[in-house]
C-alpha cells in the first residue's frame, strides 16, 4: 500500500501542536505491513511532510520522495 500524509508547514504549529501532530503520525504509521511505501512531497518549509518522512524512516518504511521543483 502507498501511504502519504499531508498537512501544514512547521511554522503553523505551537510546540504542543507539533507534539500532537507527531503522535498522530506515529499512530497512523504504526500499522505497517510488508511492502508498504511512504510517499512524501518533501515540503521545503518542513512540518508535516518532513516529520512524517522521519517517522516513516524510523519505522522501516520504504520512502518515495516527490520533491517540488
Residue, then its C-alpha position, 0 to 999 in steps of 0.5 A: x500500500x502507498x501511504x502519504x500524509x499531508x498537512x501544514x508547514x512547521x511554522x503553523x504549529x505551537x510546540x504542543x501542536x507539533x507534539x500532537x501532530x507527531x503522535x498522530x503520525x506515529x499512530x497512523x504509521x504504526x500499522x505497517x505491513x510488508x511492502x508498504x511505501x511512504x510517499x512524501x512531497x518533501x515540503x521545503x518549509x518542513x512540518x508535516x511532510x518532513x516529520x512524517x518522512x522521519x517517522x516513516x524512516x524510523x519505522x522501516x518504511x520504504x520512502x518515495x520522495x516527490x520533491x517540488x521543483 
